[in-house]
Amino acid sequence: MKLLQFSTSHYCRKARLALSYKQIAYTVENLTPGLHALRLKPLTGLTTLPVLLPEQDGLPTVIADSTQILRFLQTYQPHPSYELTDPVLQSQAEMLEDWLDESIGVAARFVYYQFRSREGKPLDPSLSSQLVIQVVRWQYGINAIAVDLATKRLDIAITELAHRWKQPYLVGNQFSVADIAAAALLSPLARIPHYRQAYPWLFERIVEVHHCCGEMLPPGLEK
Ligand SMILES: N[C@@H](CCC(=O)N[C@@H](CS)C(=O)NCC(=O)O)C(=O)O
């Protein structure tokens, strides 16, 4: 299998966590932001990563979107499973995954790129890095008002997760797509001191999920 990705994307991290959890061998192709659309449009009709190419007879040739990739991997290799045995709980896990994908992953991107262009500039002040950050800010319309709204959305999300992640897993007593999505999509916050100081438990959980999957820790959490 081949994963088309941006190496720094938190949505691509979600796909890598699932591949590692299922111990599926895969290669990666890192695409260049800006040029990625030329490769992706003819393949998927979309411009977003991750995209999985199963590269095996009898399987779909291309799977776009992290959620679809996780669904595919669960049917391709059911064990170890991240599907809850209780269908009601599985549906809750899928709803949480969708909320994390559509709302919280986007909010984390806004807050992260705002940080990297301001207080977090010293993390990589190089012209090339700052240029990429400015292009991303322009591409997604990241401005002070949008960042303020994203910050509020993240506060609500973290409060909700605080209740659920008191137990080892976000839903029920099994590892699920919700744990994978939360660990990946909130991982950019690990670079931001305010979140590290305010929510140490969140980063402990993110590290645990990475250990559980056997995936390398995100920047800011490496030992
Ligand atoms: N819902 C999608 C979101 C993926 C996404 O937003 N990917 C970003 C990278 S973090 C991307 O590819 N952006 C490039 C673009 O929109 O052209 C998923 O879960 O796969």
The ligand as a Gaussian input file, in Angstrom:
#p B3LYP/6-31G(d) Opt

LIG

0 1
 N      -11.657000      15.531000       5.818000
 C      -10.346000      15.355000       5.222000
 C       -9.497000      16.581000       5.540000
 C       -8.079000      16.460000       5.043000
 C       -7.361000      17.800000       4.979000
 O       -7.904000      18.869000       5.319000
 N       -6.112000      17.738000       4.518000
 C       -5.320000      18.941000       4.325000
 C       -3.952000      18.758000       4.972000
 S       -4.049000      18.844000       6.735000
 C       -5.050000      19.126000       2.848000
 O       -4.788000      18.178000       2.148000
 N       -5.075000      20.380000       2.360000
 C       -4.740000      20.692000       1.018000
 C       -5.881000      21.271000       0.221000
 O       -6.969000      21.480000       0.797000
 O       -5.653000      21.558000      -0.959000
 C       -9.745000      14.066000       5.756000
 O      -10.101000      13.654000       6.873000
 O       -8.951000      13.419000       5.051000

